[in-house]
Amino acid sequence: MGTFVIDTPSPEATERVGRALAMELQPGDCVLLHGDLGAGKTCFVRGLAAGLGCDATTVHSPTFTVMSRYPGSLANLVHVDAYRVGSAEELRDAGVEPGAPDTVLAVEWPERVPEAWPAGPIEVRITPVDTSARSIEIRVAQGTLSERVGATLCAKPCPSCRVAVGPFDTDWPFCSPRCRAADLGRWFSGQYQITRPIESRDLEEGTE
């Protein structure tokens, strides 16, 4: 199991994590969302919708409808709230089809009916840190998807000080405004200048 933890400073950043994850998903995948009321599960689903080519502005919590469906250019998104669901049969009666070949399924409160979901789901747990910040843990079965998600979501060194910084931090790819300003200063001072003439092979390498 690959586990990735991302800290987000704002709801917008939480949506960006959802969008980045969606771009690595395939129709038939199931995303189980864990978190208390107000944790940001629906916010994360808006990001999933955007990444799948759905109209994210129409995404809302399906608390009173059990299921909402959003058509997308890459895959359809079915958003389920299982809080008031008592069995897998109730889900089927509501029209929920886990594993549908043209759909990504996103489920809030999946622990209410754990038997209803296909094997090997993507597990997302969202924990509030303060009024805006969230800690998001994503668990993916080992394999190609885990490798792709890791490449997309894992922290990388700040170009200035080499401290690890996540791709959804405010100052990405830098760890702070100070490092961003220091890098800009190096550009202005000419430290990044090319020290030899550009050759034809340099241009050829850039087109490969």
N, C-alpha and C positions, 0 to 999 in steps of 0.2 A: 504494500500500500504506500503510494506517494502522498506525503502530507506537506502542504504549503500554507504558510501563515503570512497574511498581508495586513498591515495596519493602515487604515485609511483615515484622513483627517476631516473628511466631509462627506455628505450624501452624494455629491457629484463624483468623488473618488470611488465610493462604493459602487456606483453605477458603472464606472469605468472597469472595475474588476469583473463585474458581471459580463460586460461587453467583451472583454478580452477572453474570458472563459468560453463564451458562446461561440467565438470564432474558431475554437478547437473542437467543438462538439459535432456530432453527426445525427441525422434523423434516427429516432429510436432510443437515443440516450435519455436517461432519467436523472434529474438533479433534485436531491432531497435537501430542503432548507430547514435548518434548526435555529431556533432563537426565540426569545421571549417576545411578548407584544411590544411593538415599537423598536425592535432591534434593527430593522432595516431590510427585512426579507423582501418586501414588495419593491423597495428601492433597488435591490439587487436584481430582481426579476425584470425591472425596466431596462437594466443594462443587458440582460440576456436577450430581451426582445430587440434592442437596437442591434446587437451583434448578429442576430438571425435575420435581419432585414425586415422586422415588423415595425409598426408605428408605435414607438415606445410611449408617446404622449397619451395613448389610450389605455395604458396598463393601469389597473386598479386592483385593490384587494378583492378577491372573489369570496369574501366571508359569507355573504348571504346567497350566493349563487352556486357555491361549491366549485364551479369550473368556469373559466373564461378562455376563449380560443382567439388567437391572433395570427392571421396569415402572414407569412414572411417570404422573402425572396430566396433565402437559403433553406429554411425549414419553417414549418408552422410551430407556434408555441402554444402549449396548453398549460394554463396556470391553475393549479388546484389548491384549495384550502380544505384540508381534511379535518379541521378542528371539530366539526359537528358530525363527522361521518363515523358510523358504527361498524362497518364491515366492507370487505372488498365488493360484495354484491351491491351495496348502495352506490359505490363508485361507478360500477358498470351500468347501473340503472341511470346514473347521471350523465352517461356518455363518455366516461373516462376510459381510454384504451392504452394502458401502459405498453410501451414497445411499438407503438404504431409507426410504420416505416417512413412516414412523411412528417413526423412530429418530434419535437423535443418536449419532454414533460418536466415541469417545475412544480414541486409540491411543498407547500407550507404545512407544518404540523404532521409530517409523515409518520411519526411515532404512534399516532392514533390507530393506524391500520398497517402495521409493519409487514403483514403478509401480502399486501396488495402490490408491492413494487418488484420489478424485475431484479435479477441478480446483478451485482456489479454496478450499483448506481454511483453517481458522483455525490459525495456528502459535503454540504456547506454549512458551517456553523458560524453564526454572526453574534458577536458579544459586544455590547456597548462599553466604551471606555469612558466617554463623557457625553454631553448632549449631541455632539456631532461626530466624534471619532469612533471608529469601530475596529475590532480585531476580527479578521475573517480567516477561518481555517477551512481549507479545501482538501478533501481526501479523495484520491483517485486510485483505482486498482493499478498495480504495476503493469507497464506495457507502453505501447506507442503513445497513447493519450497522455499518460503520466509524463513522459519525456517532453511532449509538446507543451503541456501546461507548465511544466517546470521551466522550460526555456522562455515562456511568455511571462510568468509571474515572479520568478525568483529575483532576489536582490542582486545588484551588480555594483562594482566599485565606483565610487565617485571619481570623476576624471581629475579632480584637483587633489584630494587628500586620501583617496582609496578606501574610505570608510564605506561599508555596504549600505546601499540605498535602494529602496523598493521602487518599482516603476510607477507607482501611484502616489508617491510622496509629492508634496507641493512643488519642490524645487528640482524634481527629476530632470536630467540625469545627475544633478548635483545634490549634495546632502543638505545644503544651506545656502541662503543668499550670499553669505561671505565667500563660499567656494565659487559660486557663480560669478561674483564680481572679480575674484582673483583670476579666474580663467579668462574673463573678458580683458583684464589688464594685461595678461600675457599676449593676447592677440594684438592689442594696441602697441605693446612694446616691441613687437616683431619676433617674439620667441618662437612663434609657430611658422616662421617663414621657411620656404623651401630653399635648401642650401646648395642645390645643384640645378642646372638647366633641365627643363622638362624634355624628356626624350619621347620618340614615337612609341616605344614599347610601353611607356607609362599610360598613354592614351588607349592603347590596345588592351591592356590589362583591365582598364576601367569599363570596357564594353563587354567583357566576357561574363 
